[in-house]
Amino acid sequence: MSENFRLNNGLEFPKIGFGTYKADFNSIVNAIENGARYLDTASFYDTEKLIAQAVKATGIKRGEIILASKIWKTEMGYENTIKAFNRTLENLETDYLDVYMIHWPVSDILNLSTWQAMEDLYSQGKIRALGLSNFLPYHAETLLSKCKIVPSVAQFEFHPGHTQTFALNYYREDNILVQAWSPLARGRVFDDKLIRELSDKYNKTQAQICIRFCIQEGVMPLPRASTVERVKEMFECLEFEIEEYDMLRIENMPPIGWGGEHPDRERVKI
Ligand SMILES: NC(=O)c1ccc[n+]([C@@H]2O[C@H](COP(=O)([O-])OP(=O)(O)OC[C@H]3O[C@@H](n4cnc5c(N)ncnc54)[C@H](OP(=O)(O)O)[C@@H]3O)[C@@H](O)[C@H]2O)c1
């Protein structure tokens, strides 16, 4: 298995990213100091400024870190997107973004005008890869049929018990890298019988089974963790392998459902 994921536009991303929803300054510094080089944020998370401060505090060079952010529903449309993007750059104290994504699908018209602005920013070299977040195949169809620049990344909820295989296969076909949000299911899957059994079998934590499962599915996990030990645990997932038979068992375990946010439903919990 190669060390990085290669995108459809040639960029390379590490096998594990770090999520910053609800992260604080210390946990972002922790993550960077213990190996995280890909930071996932969004204007909605309110962590863009924290990331800028954390990157500065660690002394890591801009070129050595991959920054991904997302445009929120209320910021969409051509002109608004340019403004939102510039705010994000300002918050992150940078002059380019590695990845910029539409956070949630809204309507085809707004999705498309937003995408056009993102394509223009991409063509100007201000964004290195474009992405869609929370677009299930039927949300993405129109955009994919009309875009000039195809997305390189698609991010949606993905973890044992909720793999959204139809979406996974859809994006795989177009060589679009799938990223897993809530790859640990925010802990909801840790007590599952199979995950516990595999944790014992491989002598790894349940969180490590979840992260390794993503990687072997060709999906980039974006876990969030607050302690040094947990961040170290994350990166240890690069060093073991789940057998094919056990991968099949995880793929087919009983569904646990989505975690409170779904593109076609009201948000039911945080
Ligand atoms: N595109 C979207 O709409 C969207 C939606 C949701 C999330 N995301 C992205 O995905 C990232 C991750 O998702 P998430 O934060 O929802 O959930 P997650 O990564 O599945 O779970 C995070 C939770 O797991 C705990 N945890 C971490 N490592 C652990 C370990 N080794 N053992 C036990 N517990 C552990 C963390 O606790 P501690 O922090 O206390 O360590 C935290 O409470 C977000 O931060 C965000 O960047 C994107």
The ligand as an ORCA input file, in Angstrom:
! r2SCAN-3c Opt
* xyz 0 1
  N     -18.111     17.629      6.351
  C     -18.893     17.586      7.408
  O     -20.077     17.936      7.361
  C     -18.338     17.086      8.696
  C     -19.212     16.722      9.734
  C     -18.666     16.261     10.923
  C     -17.283     16.165     11.051
  N     -16.454     16.554     10.035
  C     -14.978     16.475     10.150
  O     -14.597     15.196     10.600
  C     -13.835     15.334     11.791
  C     -14.010     14.141     12.710
  O     -15.359     13.924     13.001
  P     -15.968     14.046     14.468
  O     -15.127     15.004     15.223
  O     -17.397     14.270     14.289
  O     -15.891     12.586     15.063
  P     -14.839     11.410     15.274
  O     -13.482     11.760     14.797
  O     -15.504     10.187     14.789
  O     -14.845     11.327     16.863
  C     -14.255     12.300     17.647
  C     -14.447     11.876     19.094
  O     -13.742     10.656     19.324
  C     -12.923     10.800     20.472
  N     -11.671     10.031     20.276
  C     -10.634     10.310     19.498
  N      -9.687      9.361     19.564
  C     -10.138      8.457     20.449
  C      -9.604      7.249     20.966
  N      -8.413      6.787     20.581
  N     -10.346      6.559     21.851
  C     -11.571      7.011     22.257
  N     -12.122      8.154     21.797
  C     -11.411      8.869     20.899
  C     -12.636     12.277     20.576
  O     -12.437     12.622     21.922
  P     -11.318     13.647     22.380
  O     -11.409     14.829     21.446
  O     -11.715     13.951     23.784
  O      -9.982     12.961     22.274
  C     -13.925     12.895     20.056
  O     -14.873     13.026     21.101
  C     -14.344     16.646     12.398
  O     -13.491     17.144     13.400
  C     -14.448     17.481     11.169
  O     -13.171     17.976     10.765
  C     -16.979     16.982      8.859
*
